[in-house]
Amino acid sequence: MNAVMRILRYLKNAHGKGILFTKNVNHQSIEVYTDVDWAGAMDDRRSTSGYFTFVGGVLVTWKSKKQNVVARSSAEAEFRGMTLGLCEALWLRLLLQDLVQYDRTKHVEVDRFFIKEKLDDKIVELPKIRSEDQLADILTKPAVSSRVFSKFLDKLDMCDIYVPT
C-alpha cells in the first residue's frame, strides 16, 4: 500500500513531466547507470536492481527489478545489477548497428566474468560515480528526498511538457 501511495503522490506532482528528444545527437554513445539495493526487501531479503540507459545523452530505457535469488554479499548483488544494465547496453548497441529485430539473449549466471570480459575488451568502462550523482538510486531506494528526486529528474532531462522551452 505504501508503494501505491508513493506512485499516486508522484503522479499528482508530475502531471507535466516528459522526456524531450532532440535531433542531431551521437546515437553511438551509450551510457548506463546501475544501482542495487542489497537485501533491501524485508520479506525475503532479495535485492532490487535498477538501471537507466542513455543513447546520445537521451534517456531511452530504464528498469527496476527484484533479483531472482538472494545475494549473499553486496558484491554479488552489484554484479547481478551491473550485468542487467550491461546486457541492456549491449542489446541497444546491436540494435543501433543493425536496425532489425533482435530477441534478448538469456542471462548467464557467470555475471562477474561477463563484466570482466567486456572491461578487458574495452567495450565498457566503469567510472566511479559519487553516491549523490548516482541516477539509478531513484529506482532502488525508496527514501530519496524530494530535493534529490527533483535533481535526478533534471539530470534525466525530464521537463515540464506544458511549459514552453
Phi and psi in degrees as a GROMACS rama.xvg file:
@    title "Ramachandran Plot"
@    xaxis  label "Phi"
@    yaxis  label "Psi"
@TYPE xy
-62.5103  -41.0617  ASN-2
-64.9536  -38.9439  ALA-3
-62.448  -42.0073  VAL-4
-64.1096  -39.3057  MET-5
-64.0791  -41.2293  ARG-6
-64.1619  -45.827  ILE-7
-62.9637  -40.4529  LEU-8
-63.1454  -42.0014  ARG-9
-62.9696  -48.095  TYR-10
-61.2384  -36.6315  LEU-11
-63.5559  -40.1396  LYS-12
-92.5851  -5.48625  ASN-13
-122.676  33.2254  ALA-14
-63.4776  -22.2623  HIS-15
-109.587  11.7815  GLY-16
-81.6162  142.716  LYS-17
-158.945  176.713  GLY-18
-110.321  129.398  ILE-19
-96.6087  118.009  LEU-20
-98.011  130.33  PHE-21
-113.449  160.637  THR-22
-84.8711  170.005  LYS-23
57.8586  50.1294  ASN-24
-111.157  158.563  VAL-25
-78.0157  101.401  ASN-26
-77.1499  -1.50318  HIS-27
-93.9725  -10.4349  GLN-28
-85.9113  114.873  SER-29
-119.687  128.313  ILE-30
-122.143  142.502  GLU-31
-129.997  134.516  VAL-32
-115.856  125.106  TYR-33
-123.552  155.541  THR-34
-155.333  155.498  ASP-35
-136.216  138.806  VAL-36
-100.159  92.3608  ASP-37
-63.8649  124.332  TRP-38
53.1298  35.6461  ALA-39
-77.6139  -22.0402  GLY-40
-78.9437  117.753  ALA-41
-67.0639  -30.2364  MET-42
-75.7601  -35.0973  ASP-43
-135.006  3.37206  ASP-44
59.2405  27.1826  ARG-45
-83.5752  154.124  ARG-46
-90.7714  155.14  SER-47
-110.931  126.38  THR-48
-101.697  148.081  SER-49
-147.627  151.101  GLY-50
-151.141  155.586  TYR-51
-121.691  139.834  PHE-52
-121.644  136.727  THR-53
-118.182  135.416  PHE-54
-116.936  119.167  VAL-55
60.9575  32.612  GLY-56
79.9429  3.48031  GLY-57
-109.78  129.01  VAL-58
-63.2706  124.091  LEU-59
-120.042  -33.7067  VAL-60
-141.434  156.964  THR-61
-156.315  156.505  TRP-62
-158.27  143.99  LYS-63
-130.558  123.079  SER-64
-144.579  137.621  LYS-65
-73.2922  133.572  LYS-66
-69.2368  151.515  GLN-67
-74.4622  -23.3204  ASN-68
-127.063  161.605  VAL-69
-82.7823  121.276  VAL-70
-79.9814  135.008  ALA-71
-86.6392  -6.51249  ARG-72
-149.499  160.136  SER-73
-65.9602  -32.8799  SER-74
-63.1834  -43.2327  ALA-75
-61.3971  -43.9506  GLU-76
-63.5656  -41.9958  ALA-77
-65.1434  -41.3822  GLU-78
-60.6641  -42.2256  PHE-79
-63.6893  -42.2705  ARG-80
-66.416  -42.0964  GLY-81
-63.9864  -38.6439  MET-82
-63.769  -40.0585  THR-83
-59.0479  -48.011  LEU-84
-68.3074  -39.1396  GLY-85
-65.5498  -40.7383  LEU-86
-61.5844  -38.9444  CYS-87
-64.3552  -42.9037  GLU-88
-64.5469  -42.2878  ALA-89
-67.3115  -37.3478  LEU-90
-63.1794  -43.1677  TRP-91
-62.5185  -40.0202  LEU-92
-61.3709  -45.1378  ARG-93
-61.6879  -42.3043  LEU-94
-61.965  -41.503  LEU-95
-73.4997  -27.999  LEU-96
-72.5972  -37.6919  GLN-97
-142.668  98.5959  ASP-98
-75.0034  70.4004  LEU-99
-129.611  168.824  VAL-100
-72.8635  128.823  GLN-101
-124.533  136.745  TYR-102
-84.3275  146.892  ASP-103
-70.5956  144.693  ARG-104
-87.6473  161.364  THR-105
-67.7716  146.43  LYS-106
-82.7007  136.515  HIS-107
-95.722  144.601  VAL-108
-73.6306  -2.68701  GLU-109
-96.1343  57.2091  VAL-110
-56.9238  -45.1208  ASP-111
-61.5362  -41.5796  ARG-112
-71.0663  -34.217  PHE-113
-61.4344  -48.4375  PHE-114
-64.7271  -44.6813  ILE-115
-59.2154  -41.6022  LYS-116
-60.877  -43.1628  GLU-117
-68.8363  -34.3792  LYS-118
-67.3648  -46.0816  LEU-119
-61.7436  -35.7633  ASP-120
-81.6255  2.36745  ASP-121
59.963  29.3419  LYS-122
-81.1566  -33.9463  ILE-123
-130.793  160.413  VAL-124
-124.064  150.799  GLU-125
-121.492  78.9666  LEU-126
-71.1255  152.339  PRO-127
-71.6103  128.08  LYS-128
-115.582  125.6  ILE-129
-64.3404  147.756  ARG-130
-54.732  -40.4665  SER-131
-71.6512  -13.1135  GLU-132
-105.22  5.43078  ASP-133
-78.6307  97.9855  GLN-134
-59.8238  -36.0241  LEU-135
-70.4339  -7.6201  ALA-136
-56.1022  -35.3466  ASP-137
-70.2293  -12.0419  ILE-138
-89.3047  -18.9662  LEU-139
-122.594  -17.7272  THR-140
-108.617  116.532  LYS-141
-73.4831  -18.3366  PRO-142
-104.124  35.1928  ALA-143
-74.4384  128.871  VAL-144
-67.2694  159.689  SER-145
-64.9026  -32.2609  SER-146
-65.4932  -46.5008  ARG-147
-65.9629  -41.0901  VAL-148
-59.8595  -44.185  PHE-149
-63.4098  -40.3052  SER-150
-61.9726  -43.2826  LYS-151
-65.3651  -39.3006  PHE-152
-60.5703  -38.7393  LEU-153
-63.3019  -43.9249  ASP-154
-66.2548  -26.9363  LYS-155
-83.2759  5.41057  LEU-156
60.3259  30.8685  ASP-157
-75.6554  134.81  MET-158
-136.508  160.294  CYS-159
-78.5285  112.472  ASP-160
-73.7199  -9.60086  ILE-161
-94.4978  -6.96995  TYR-162
-102.349  125.844  VAL-163
-62.9772  141.03  PRO-164
